[in-house]
């Protein structure tokens, strides 16, 4: 009685076919997942995370609250006390010179600082940055509104900042009217400023 040569060949063909089916099925599933999730089209939220130490239980101030007061020195050596700015709206920005999202909007902030000069105070706070770094950046970028190097996170901690750029729009009484974390379009920033100027 002779061995049948068809059995091993058929078995190998079946195994090969099964392996091919598994491989094709895997490729199809992975492809379907990629098409659904579209990772290449994931929008940048415009937020850069930062690690700022805050007191236990401290939370970020909310819309409707009076903005935490602070006193800080600008890169030009001037003293800024937030409560002293009352009587006019304030646009308080938290950012950093190394933050790509922050850099992408700085030209718009400068333009708006000129448009709203004398009507809105614009103050930029640079999280965990020293005066020399902020000074060089401000000079290169042509920034003329007040810049504060918050090297020890004193101001950032008071606001429990954990993402930049962070924008807080305060009315003339120092009440927070709008908070926006992430890159802010020029038109949206202008709309927020206009709303602060309405009687």
C-alpha positions in Angstrom: 0.0 0.0 0.0 1.6 3.3 -1.1 1.4 6.6 0.7 -0.9 9.2 -0.9 1.2 12.3 -1.9 -2.0 14.4 -2.1 -2.6 14.6 1.7 0.5 16.6 2.7 0.2 18.9 -0.3 -3.4 19.5 0.3 -2.7 20.2 4.0 0.1 22.6 3.1 -2.2 24.4 0.7 -5.0 24.6 3.3 -2.5 26.1 5.8 -1.2 28.5 3.3 -4.7 29.6 2.3 -5.7 30.0 6.0 -2.6 32.1 6.7 -3.4 34.3 3.6 -7.0 34.8 4.7 -5.8 35.8 8.2 -3.3 38.2 6.8 -5.8 39.8 4.4 -8.4 40.1 7.1 -5.9 41.8 9.4 -4.9 44.3 6.7 -8.6 45.0 6.0 -9.4 45.5 9.7 -6.4 47.8 10.3 -7.2 49.8 7.2 -10.8 50.2 8.3 -9.7 51.4 11.7 -7.4 53.9 10.1 -10.0 55.2 7.8 -12.5 55.7 10.6 -10.0 57.3 13.0 -8.0 59.2 10.4 -5.1 59.9 12.7 -3.4 62.0 9.9 -6.3 64.4 10.1 -6.5 64.8 13.9 -6.8 68.5 14.6 -4.3 70.2 16.8 -6.1 71.5 19.8 -3.7 74.4 20.0 -2.9 73.6 23.6 0.6 72.9 25.0 0.7 71.3 28.4 2.7 72.8 31.3 3.4 71.6 34.8 2.7 74.3 37.4 2.7 73.4 41.1 -0.4 74.6 42.8 -1.7 74.4 46.4 -3.6 71.2 47.3 -7.2 71.6 46.4 -6.6 74.8 44.4 -8.7 75.1 41.2 -8.4 77.5 38.3 -10.6 80.6 38.6 -13.9 80.3 36.6 -15.9 82.7 34.5 -17.8 85.0 36.8 -15.1 85.1 39.5 -12.9 88.0 40.3 -9.5 87.3 38.8 -6.8 86.6 41.4 -4.8 89.7 42.1 -1.0 89.7 41.6 1.9 92.1 41.5 4.7 91.4 39.1 7.6 93.1 37.3 7.6 93.4 33.6 10.8 92.8 31.5 11.1 96.6 31.3 11.2 96.9 35.1 7.7 98.3 35.5 5.5 97.0 38.3 2.1 95.6 37.3 -0.6 95.0 39.9 -3.7 93.5 38.3 -6.2 95.3 40.6 -4.6 98.7 39.7 -5.8 98.1 36.1 -9.4 98.2 37.1 -11.5 100.7 35.3 -10.5 99.2 31.9 -10.9 95.6 30.6 -7.8 93.3 30.8 -6.7 90.6 28.4 -4.4 88.3 30.4 -2.4 85.8 28.4 -0.3 82.9 29.7 2.3 81.5 27.3 6.0 80.7 26.7 8.6 81.6 24.2 9.2 77.9 23.3 5.5 77.2 22.8 4.7 76.8 19.1 1.0 77.5 19.6 1.8 80.6 21.5 4.2 81.9 18.9 1.6 81.3 16.2 -0.7 83.9 17.6 1.8 86.5 18.9 1.6 88.7 15.8 -2.2 88.9 16.2 -1.9 89.8 19.8 0.5 92.6 19.0 -1.8 93.9 16.3 -4.8 93.9 18.6 -2.7 95.6 21.4 -2.3 98.5 19.0 -5.9 98.5 17.8 -7.2 98.5 21.4 -4.5 100.7 22.9 -5.9 103.0 25.6 -9.1 100.9 25.9 -7.9 97.5 27.0 -4.9 96.4 29.0 -3.0 93.5 27.5 -0.6 91.7 29.8 1.4 88.6 28.8 2.8 86.2 31.4 5.5 83.7 30.4 5.3 80.5 32.4 8.6 79.3 33.8 10.7 81.8 31.8 13.4 84.2 32.9 13.6 87.9 32.0 16.5 87.6 29.5 14.7 84.9 27.5 11.4 86.9 27.4 13.2 90.1 26.6 15.0 88.6 23.6 11.8 87.0 22.4 9.8 90.2 22.8 12.4 92.3 20.9 12.7 89.8 18.1 8.9 89.6 17.8 8.4 93.4 18.1 6.1 93.1 21.1 5.1 96.4 22.9 2.5 95.3 25.4 3.6 94.4 29.0 5.5 91.1 29.3 6.1 89.3 32.6 8.7 86.6 33.0 7.0 84.3 35.6 10.2 82.3 36.4 8.9 80.9 39.7 5.3 80.4 38.4 4.0 82.8 41.0 1.2 84.2 38.7 0.7 80.9 36.8 0.1 79.1 40.1 -2.5 81.6 41.2 -4.4 80.8 38.1 -3.7 77.0 38.2 -2.5 77.1 34.6 -1.9 73.7 33.0 -2.2 74.5 29.3 -0.9 77.4 27.2 -1.7 79.6 25.5 -4.4 80.5 28.0 -6.5 83.7 27.6 -8.5 85.3 30.3 -10.7 88.3 29.4 -11.6 90.5 32.4 -14.1 93.3 32.5 -13.4 96.7 34.0 -14.2 95.4 37.5 -11.7 92.5 37.2 -14.4 89.9 36.7 -13.5 87.0 34.4 -15.9 87.1 31.4 -14.2 84.6 29.1 -11.5 81.9 29.4 -10.0 80.3 26.3 -7.2 77.7 26.4 -5.5 77.0 23.2 -4.7 79.0 20.1 -7.1 81.8 19.6 -8.0 83.2 16.2 -7.6 87.0 15.8 -11.3 87.4 15.0 -12.3 85.5 18.2 -10.0 87.6 20.3 -11.3 90.8 18.8 -14.9 89.7 19.5 -14.0 89.0 23.1 -12.4 92.4 23.5 -15.4 94.1 21.9 -17.8 92.3 24.3 -15.7 93.7 27.2 -16.1 97.2 25.9 -19.9 97.1 25.6 -21.7 99.2 28.2 
